[in-house]
């Protein structure tokens, strides 16, 4: 009977609880991104990444509960998988970090007139991964945030807004 209780506890701790927390966390983070007016692509990306993580945790918990592997082998597999995912997403993660830095510095706002690498235009969208500029003639140019952060980025309209800060 104790064996059945242990299995039931494992099911709750390693399958049901991570699934419930993952579903709530995915929705909460997506809603928070939407409230911060992130682009639909960024909101969807947050939800997808969160969902992939909690599904992986539930799959690992299911395999552990069924006795497919030990904790040590699970940690080894997760470390290797983490390194592989990090390397695969290196550019995207670099853009996301640069996007956070650009947002934190408040250097760019919608409607700003900017110039970057010979492209001059008006900022129409600011995301974590890219910034969209409307250039002369109405065409749109998408520039990755890591490229913008690497500079040189010239903002012609930020001087009055940021006076006293720089």
C-alpha positions as CSV (number, residue, x, y, z in Angstrom):
1,X,0.0,0.0,0.0
2,X,2.9,2.4,0.7
3,X,4.1,1.9,-2.8
4,X,0.8,3.1,-4.2
5,X,1.0,6.2,-2.0
6,X,4.5,7.0,-3.1
7,X,3.5,6.6,-6.8
8,X,0.5,8.9,-6.1
9,X,2.7,11.5,-4.5
10,X,5.2,11.3,-7.4
11,X,2.3,11.8,-9.9
12,X,1.2,14.9,-8.0
13,X,4.7,16.3,-7.4
14,X,6.3,15.5,-10.8
15,X,3.3,15.6,-13.2
16,X,0.2,17.4,-12.0
17,X,1.8,20.2,-10.1
18,X,4.3,21.2,-12.8
19,X,1.5,21.1,-15.4
20,X,-0.8,23.3,-13.3
21,X,2.0,25.8,-12.5
22,X,3.1,25.8,-16.1
23,X,-0.3,26.5,-17.5
24,X,-0.9,29.4,-15.1
25,X,2.7,30.8,-15.6
26,X,2.3,30.6,-19.4
27,X,-0.9,32.6,-19.3
28,X,0.3,35.0,-16.7
29,X,3.5,35.9,-18.5
30,X,1.7,36.2,-21.8
31,X,-0.9,38.5,-20.3
32,X,1.9,40.6,-18.6
33,X,3.6,40.9,-22.0
34,X,0.4,42.0,-23.6
35,X,-0.3,44.6,-20.9
36,X,3.2,46.0,-21.6
37,X,2.2,46.4,-25.2
38,X,4.7,44.0,-26.6
39,X,4.2,43.0,-30.2
40,X,2.0,39.9,-30.8
41,X,5.1,38.0,-32.0
42,X,6.8,38.6,-28.6
43,X,3.7,37.7,-26.6
44,X,3.3,34.5,-28.6
45,X,7.1,33.8,-28.1
46,X,6.8,34.2,-24.4
47,X,3.9,31.8,-24.2
48,X,5.5,29.2,-26.5
49,X,8.8,29.2,-24.6
50,X,7.0,28.9,-21.3
51,X,4.8,26.1,-22.6
52,X,7.8,24.2,-24.0
53,X,9.6,24.4,-20.7
54,X,6.6,23.2,-18.6
55,X,5.8,20.4,-21.1
56,X,9.5,19.3,-20.9
57,X,9.3,19.3,-17.1
58,X,6.1,17.2,-17.2
59,X,7.6,14.7,-19.6
60,X,10.7,14.4,-17.4
61,X,8.4,14.0,-14.4
62,X,6.4,11.3,-16.1
63,X,9.5,9.4,-17.1
64,X,10.9,9.6,-13.6
65,X,7.6,8.5,-12.1
66,X,7.5,5.5,-14.4
67,X,11.0,4.6,-13.4
68,X,12.6,5.3,-16.8
69,X,15.7,7.0,-15.3
70,X,17.3,8.2,-12.2
71,X,17.6,11.8,-10.9
72,X,21.3,11.9,-11.9
73,X,20.7,10.9,-15.4
74,X,17.8,13.4,-15.6
75,X,20.1,16.2,-14.5
76,X,22.7,15.2,-17.0
77,X,20.2,15.1,-19.8
78,X,18.7,18.4,-18.8
79,X,22.1,20.0,-18.7
80,X,23.0,18.8,-22.2
81,X,19.6,19.9,-23.5
82,X,20.0,23.3,-21.9
83,X,23.3,23.8,-23.5
84,X,22.0,22.7,-26.9
85,X,18.9,25.0,-26.6
86,X,21.1,27.9,-25.5
87,X,23.4,27.5,-28.4
88,X,20.5,27.1,-30.9
89,X,18.8,30.3,-29.5
90,X,22.0,32.3,-29.1
91,X,21.1,35.1,-31.6
92,X,17.5,35.3,-30.4
93,X,18.6,35.5,-26.7
94,X,21.1,38.1,-27.6
95,X,18.3,40.2,-29.3
96,X,16.0,39.7,-26.3
97,X,18.7,40.9,-23.9
98,X,19.4,43.9,-26.1
99,X,15.7,44.6,-26.3
100,X,15.5,44.7,-22.5
101,X,18.4,47.1,-22.4
102,X,16.9,49.4,-25.0
103,X,13.6,49.5,-23.2
104,X,15.3,50.0,-19.8
105,X,17.4,52.9,-21.2
106,X,14.2,54.6,-22.6
107,X,16.3,55.8,-25.6
108,X,13.6,54.8,-28.1
109,X,10.0,55.6,-28.2
110,X,7.3,55.2,-30.8
111,X,7.4,58.1,-33.3
112,X,11.1,58.9,-32.8
113,X,13.1,59.9,-35.8
114,X,16.2,57.7,-35.9
115,X,19.1,56.8,-38.1
116,X,21.0,53.5,-38.0
117,X,23.6,52.3,-40.6
118,X,22.3,54.6,-43.3
119,X,18.6,53.8,-42.6
120,X,16.7,56.9,-41.5
121,X,13.1,56.5,-40.4
122,X,10.4,56.7,-37.8
123,X,10.0,54.1,-35.1
124,X,6.7,52.4,-35.6
125,X,7.2,49.2,-33.4
126,X,9.5,48.3,-30.6
127,X,9.8,44.6,-29.7
128,X,12.2,42.6,-27.7
129,X,13.8,41.1,-30.8
130,X,13.4,43.8,-33.4
131,X,12.5,47.5,-34.0
132,X,10.5,48.4,-37.1
133,X,11.2,51.7,-38.9
134,X,9.0,53.4,-41.5
135,X,11.5,54.8,-44.0
136,X,11.0,57.4,-46.8
137,X,8.4,56.2,-49.3
138,X,6.5,54.3,-46.6
139,X,8.6,51.1,-46.7
140,X,9.3,49.3,-43.5
141,X,12.7,48.3,-42.2
142,X,13.2,45.7,-39.5
143,X,16.4,46.1,-37.4
144,X,17.3,43.6,-34.7
145,X,17.7,45.1,-31.2
146,X,21.2,43.7,-30.9
147,X,22.3,45.6,-34.0
148,X,20.7,48.8,-32.7
149,X,22.5,48.4,-29.3
150,X,25.8,47.8,-31.1
151,X,25.2,51.2,-32.7
152,X,25.8,53.8,-33.8
153,X,22.1,54.7,-33.4
154,X,21.2,58.4,-33.8
155,X,17.9,59.5,-32.3
156,X,16.9,63.0,-33.6
157,X,13.9,63.5,-31.4
158,X,15.1,62.1,-28.0
159,X,17.1,65.2,-27.0
160,X,14.2,67.2,-25.5
161,X,12.6,64.1,-23.9
162,X,15.9,63.0,-22.3
163,X,17.3,66.5,-21.4
164,X,18.9,66.4,-18.0
165,X,19.5,62.6,-18.1
166,X,22.5,62.6,-20.4
